């Protein structure tokens, strides 16, 4: 998985001016509004003159803003525009969104679609409400750790050997016995692994060639899983089957 914004390592700051500029953006995102150039330079291990050059370009292009009252810098609004564009591009069809809504309201559980995008399992859409909220870690347009989510495990179990080996090389080895069980059941189940106190069930979805493209799942409080497992498994299986061939390609 990718490093988080609060773990920007100095050894990742070396390289081209583009790489250095990206590290500067990450450092500002991690520090919050008002971070100074000197603090940025110290955090990412880039010489201060190079930091000032990167900041100048990033401000001009809208990726950072100067905050005179705080005597520092903050994220610019182009960053938010990029994220909105990503979320819109990943948005599934109206049919899939309706199915997710029907699952949410029908079984009383937050529902979601995650898609395989390159070697990441990424949340593409969530249908939830205040009564049935998503896990707070689940955000549209962001990858999830495949080993700790029901959707991720459902995708892993259905991947062909080559892509599975590539994804496992990045995220870590997968227990073959677990994947075999998921294939046999048609659904993956996780408890507490993604977020403490929650549980998830997901089933794979495919393109028209039968290649796995993602997974449709639900999340519920862990305490509800035992009593509702059969109902949720049935709902997820039926919903995933109804949207097969509709998942957006990665």
Secondary structure in CASP SS format (residue, H / E / C, confidence):
PFRMAT SS
TARGET T0000
AUTHOR 0000-0000-0000
METHOD secondary structure of the structure
MODEL  1
X C 1.00
X C 1.00
X C 1.00
X C 1.00
X H 1.00
X H 1.00
X H 1.00
X C 1.00
X C 1.00
X H 1.00
X H 1.00
X H 1.00
X C 1.00
X C 1.00
X C 1.00
X C 1.00
X H 1.00
X H 1.00
X H 1.00
X H 1.00
X H 1.00
X H 1.00
X H 1.00
X H 1.00
X H 1.00
X H 1.00
X H 1.00
X H 1.00
X H 1.00
X H 1.00
X H 1.00
X C 1.00
X C 1.00
X C 1.00
X E 1.00
X C 1.00
X H 1.00
X H 1.00
X H 1.00
X H 1.00
X H 1.00
X H 1.00
X H 1.00
X H 1.00
X C 1.00
X C 1.00
X C 1.00
X H 1.00
X H 1.00
X H 1.00
X H 1.00
X H 1.00
X H 1.00
X H 1.00
X H 1.00
X H 1.00
X H 1.00
X H 1.00
X H 1.00
X H 1.00
X H 1.00
X C 1.00
X C 1.00
X E 1.00
X E 1.00
X E 1.00
X E 1.00
X C 1.00
X C 1.00
X C 1.00
X C 1.00
X E 1.00
X E 1.00
X E 1.00
X E 1.00
X C 1.00
X H 1.00
X H 1.00
X H 1.00
X H 1.00
X H 1.00
X H 1.00
X H 1.00
X H 1.00
X H 1.00
X H 1.00
X H 1.00
X H 1.00
X H 1.00
X H 1.00
X C 1.00
X C 1.00
X C 1.00
X H 1.00
X H 1.00
X H 1.00
X H 1.00
X H 1.00
X H 1.00
X H 1.00
X H 1.00
X H 1.00
X H 1.00
X H 1.00
X H 1.00
X H 1.00
X H 1.00
X C 1.00
X C 1.00
X E 1.00
X E 1.00
X E 1.00
X E 1.00
X E 1.00
X E 1.00
X E 1.00
X E 1.00
X C 1.00
X C 1.00
X E 1.00
X E 1.00
X E 1.00
X E 1.00
X E 1.00
X E 1.00
X E 1.00
X E 1.00
X C 1.00
X C 1.00
X C 1.00
X C 1.00
X C 1.00
X C 1.00
X C 1.00
X C 1.00
X C 1.00
X C 1.00
X C 1.00
X C 1.00
X C 1.00
X C 1.00
X C 1.00
X E 1.00
X E 1.00
X C 1.00
X H 1.00
X H 1.00
X H 1.00
X C 1.00
X H 1.00
X H 1.00
X H 1.00
X H 1.00
X H 1.00
X H 1.00
X H 1.00
X H 1.00
X H 1.00
X C 1.00
X C 1.00
X H 1.00
X H 1.00
X H 1.00
X H 1.00
X H 1.00
X H 1.00
X H 1.00
X H 1.00
X H 1.00
X H 1.00
X H 1.00
X C 1.00
X C 1.00
X C 1.00
X C 1.00
X H 1.00
X H 1.00
X H 1.00
X H 1.00
X H 1.00
X H 1.00
X H 1.00
X H 1.00
X H 1.00
X H 1.00
X C 1.00
X C 1.00
X E 1.00
X E 1.00
X E 1.00
X E 1.00
X C 1.00
X C 1.00
X C 1.00
X C 1.00
X C 1.00
X C 1.00
X E 1.00
X E 1.00
X E 1.00
X E 1.00
X E 1.00
X E 1.00
X E 1.00
X E 1.00
X E 1.00
X C 1.00
X C 1.00
X C 1.00
X C 1.00
X C 1.00
X E 1.00
X E 1.00
X E 1.00
X E 1.00
X E 1.00
X E 1.00
X E 1.00
X E 1.00
X E 1.00
X E 1.00
X H 1.00
X H 1.00
X H 1.00
X H 1.00
X H 1.00
X H 1.00
X H 1.00
X H 1.00
X H 1.00
X H 1.00
X H 1.00
X H 1.00
X H 1.00
X H 1.00
X H 1.00
X H 1.00
X H 1.00
X H 1.00
X H 1.00
X H 1.00
X H 1.00
X H 1.00
X C 1.00
X C 1.00
X C 1.00
X C 1.00
X C 1.00
X C 1.00
X C 1.00
END
